Amino acid sequence: MKRDSLKERKEKINNKLLRNEFPSDNKWGIPKLAKANIEVSDVKLMGFDRIGRTVLGNEDKVIHFFLDDSKFNCVYDKPENSLKKLARFKAVLTPDFSLYMDMPPAIQINNVFKNRWCGAYWQDYGFTVIPTIGWSNEQSFEYCFLGIERRSTVAVSTVGNRRSKDDFMKGYDAMFERINPSIVLCYGKPFQEMRGDVVYISYLDSTGRCCA
C-alpha cells in the first residue's frame, strides 16, 4: 500500500479542519449544491440508521436523516466511513441537523453548513443528492435557505410540527420565496396550506413507527 507523503497528509488534515473545498456564494461559506436529476414519482425513503442491516433489496431507496442527530453525526465527523454504504442507494437527502428556536444562531448556521457540506461532499463522489431544508424562527431565514439553487427538488418534514403549524408555514412560505422549489418531498402528512408540487412520503414506510 502506497503511503501518503508528509505534504499529502498535511493537506488532508487541513481540508478536514478548514472544510472550505466546495464553492460558496454567501458570507458564511455555506457550500452550493447542484440540482438533483431524479424521478420522484415513486420515491421510497429509508432511514440512515437502517443502512447497515438492510442494503440488499433496498438499492432503489433514498436515504433520509429525519432522525436524532446522534444517529448521523458521523457523516460529517468522519464522512469517508459511510461512503461505500451510501453509494449503494438510489439517492441521499442531506442530513437534517437540528435547528431549534432556542439554539444559538452560531450553532444553527453551523448545522446548515454541515447539511450543505455533506451534500457537496457526496455530489463530489457522484451521488444524487436532494437537499433537506429546515428552519427555526424568522431570524434563521437569513441563512437556512442558502446554497440551494432555485427550482431545485427539496425535502422537508412535518413530523413533530403538527402543534407548531404556524411557525412551520412561515418557514415554508419563506422557502418558496427564496428557492421556489420545483418539487417538495414531504416526510410526514403535508398541511393543506403547503403550496407547490408536494410529494407525500409516509414516515411509516421508512421507520415503521407512528409519529405525531
C-alpha positions in Angstrom: 0.0 0.0 0.0 1.3 3.4 -1.0 1.9 5.7 2.0 0.9 9.3 1.7 3.7 11.8 1.7 4.0 14.3 4.6 2.6 17.0 2.3 -0.3 14.9 1.3 -1.1 14.1 4.9 -1.0 17.8 5.9 -3.3 18.6 3.0 -5.8 16.0 4.2 -5.6 17.3 7.8 -6.1 20.9 6.6 -9.0 20.0 4.4 -10.7 18.3 7.3 -10.2 21.3 9.5 -11.0 24.0 7.1 -13.9 22.4 5.2 -13.6 25.1 2.5 -13.1 22.9 -0.6 -16.5 23.5 -2.1 -17.8 26.6 -3.8 -20.0 29.1 -1.9 -21.9 32.2 -2.8 -22.6 33.6 0.7 -20.7 35.3 3.5 -20.8 32.2 5.8 -19.2 29.9 3.2 -22.1 27.5 3.1 -21.5 25.3 0.1 -23.6 25.4 -3.0 -25.5 22.3 -4.2 -26.3 21.4 -7.8 -29.9 20.5 -8.7 -30.7 16.8 -8.4 -31.8 15.0 -11.5 -34.1 12.3 -10.1 -37.5 10.8 -10.8 -39.6 11.4 -7.7 -42.9 9.8 -8.7 -42.1 6.7 -6.7 -39.6 7.8 -4.1 -39.2 5.4 -1.2 -37.2 6.7 1.8 -35.1 4.6 4.3 -33.5 6.0 7.4 -29.7 6.2 7.6 -29.9 4.2 10.9 -31.0 1.1 8.8 -28.4 1.1 6.0 -26.0 -1.3 7.8 -28.6 -4.0 8.1 -30.9 -3.8 5.1 -29.0 -2.9 2.0 -29.8 -6.0 -0.1 -33.1 -5.5 -2.0 -33.3 -1.8 -1.0 -30.9 -0.3 -3.5 -33.8 1.7 -5.0 -34.4 3.6 -1.7 -33.4 7.2 -1.0 -31.6 7.6 2.3 -33.0 10.2 4.8 -31.8 11.7 8.0 -35.0 12.7 9.8 -33.6 11.1 12.9 -31.9 12.2 16.2 -28.7 14.0 15.3 -26.7 11.5 17.4 -27.6 8.8 14.9 -25.9 10.5 11.9 -23.2 12.9 13.3 -20.7 10.5 11.8 -21.5 11.5 8.2 -19.9 14.9 8.9 -17.3 14.0 11.6 -16.0 11.0 9.6 -17.6 11.3 6.1 -15.3 8.8 4.5 -16.6 5.9 6.7 -20.1 5.8 5.2 -19.3 6.4 1.5 -19.4 2.8 0.4 -22.7 2.1 2.1 -24.4 5.2 0.8 -23.2 4.7 -2.7 -25.3 1.6 -3.0 -28.6 3.5 -2.9 -30.6 5.5 -5.5 -30.0 8.9 -3.8 -29.5 10.6 -0.5 -31.0 13.5 1.3 -28.7 15.9 3.1 -28.6 15.4 6.8 -31.3 17.1 8.9 -29.1 18.6 11.6 -31.3 20.2 14.1 -32.4 23.9 14.1 -34.2 24.8 17.3 -35.6 28.2 18.1 -33.8 28.3 21.4 -30.5 27.2 19.8 -27.8 30.0 19.5 -27.7 31.3 15.9 -24.0 30.4 15.6 -24.9 26.7 16.1 -27.8 26.9 13.7 -25.6 28.4 11.0 -23.0 25.6 11.6 -25.7 23.0 11.3 -26.9 24.5 8.0 -23.2 24.5 6.9 -22.9 20.8 7.8 -26.1 19.9 5.9 -24.8 21.5 2.7 -21.2 20.4 3.2 -22.3 16.8 3.3 -24.4 17.3 0.2 -21.5 18.8 -1.7 -19.1 16.1 -0.5 -21.5 13.4 -1.8 -22.1 15.2 -5.0 -18.3 15.3 -5.5 -18.4 11.5 -5.4 -21.2 11.3 -8.0 -24.1 10.7 -5.6 -27.6 12.0 -6.5 -28.3 14.4 -3.6 -31.6 16.1 -2.6 -31.2 19.0 -0.1 -33.2 18.8 3.1 -34.5 22.2 4.2 -35.2 23.2 7.8 -35.6 26.4 9.7 -36.4 27.7 13.2 -37.6 31.3 13.6 -37.7 34.2 11.2 -34.1 35.1 12.1 -33.0 31.7 10.6 -34.4 32.7 7.2 -31.3 34.7 6.6 -29.1 31.6 6.2 -31.2 28.4 6.3 -32.0 28.5 2.5 -28.5 29.3 1.3 -26.6 27.0 -1.0 -29.8 25.8 -2.8 -30.5 26.6 -6.5 -33.9 28.0 -7.4 -36.3 25.4 -8.8 -34.4 22.6 -7.0 -36.1 19.4 -5.7 -36.0 19.7 -1.9 -37.2 17.7 1.1 -38.9 18.9 4.3 -40.6 17.2 7.2 -43.8 17.9 9.0 -43.2 15.1 11.6 -43.2 16.8 15.0 -44.6 20.0 13.6 -48.3 19.4 14.0 -48.5 21.6 17.1 -46.4 24.4 15.6 -48.1 24.6 12.2 -47.9 28.4 12.1 -44.2 28.5 12.6 -43.7 25.7 10.1 -45.8 27.5 7.4 -43.9 30.8 7.9 -40.7 29.0 7.1 -42.3 27.0 4.2 -43.6 30.2 2.6 -40.2 31.9 3.1 -38.6 28.9 1.4 -40.9 29.3 -1.6 -39.9 33.0 -1.9 -36.2 32.2 -1.8 -36.0 28.9 -3.6 -39.3 28.3 -5.4 -38.7 24.5 -5.5 -39.9 22.5 -8.4 -40.9 19.6 -6.2 -41.1 19.2 -2.4 -40.7 15.8 -0.9 -42.7 15.9 2.3 -41.8 13.4 5.0 -45.0 13.2 7.0 -48.5 14.3 6.2 -48.5 17.6 4.4 -50.5 20.6 5.6 -53.3 21.7 3.3 -51.8 25.1 3.0 -48.5 23.9 1.6 -48.2 25.2 -2.0 -46.3 23.7 -4.9 -45.8 20.2 -6.2 -45.8 18.3 -2.9 -45.0 14.6 -2.9 -46.2 12.9 0.4 -43.9 10.3 1.8 -45.2 8.5 4.9 -42.8 8.1 7.8 -44.3 4.6 8.3 -42.7 3.4 5.1 -39.2 4.2 6.4 -39.4 3.8 10.2 -42.2 1.5 11.0 -43.2 3.9 13.8 -46.2 6.1 14.3 -45.2 9.7 14.9 -47.2 12.9 15.7 
